[in-house]
Amino acid sequence: MTKLLITDDAAFMRMTLKNMVTAAGYEVVAEAENGAQAIELYNEHQPDLVTMDITMPEMNGIEALEKIKETDPSAKIVMCSAMGQQNMVVDAIQKGAADFIVKPFDENRIKEALDKALSR
């Protein structure tokens, strides 16, 4: 089963995404509420895939993406963004994100993005 780390500062968003990915057959091994925590949990759990919110306190998702990619260039990270963050999404893709999903989440788009990231 594919192991996932979900990163979002909003508990409701983590729960929503967790329910959707669990229903799609993924196993959530950890949840982080900021980028710094995501890096720690990534190193601890070595998940197959990470969903990473862009805008978070302490350390944003793009900074966390860069740090994880420094230690593991093969890390598969899918960015999560709200509408209106397109320029940040482009930046994240250039820095190694595999794909992105837009909030509010759409179950079909989530599955498509995760499958695409895993096939890389």
Buried (B, 14 or more C-beta within 10 A) or exposed (E): EBBBBBBBBEEEBBEBBBEBBEEBEBEBBBBBBBBBBBBEBBEEBEBBBBBBBBBBEEBBBBBBBBBBBEEEEEBBBBBBBEEEBEEBBEBBBEBBBBBBBBBEBEEEEBBEBBEEBBEE
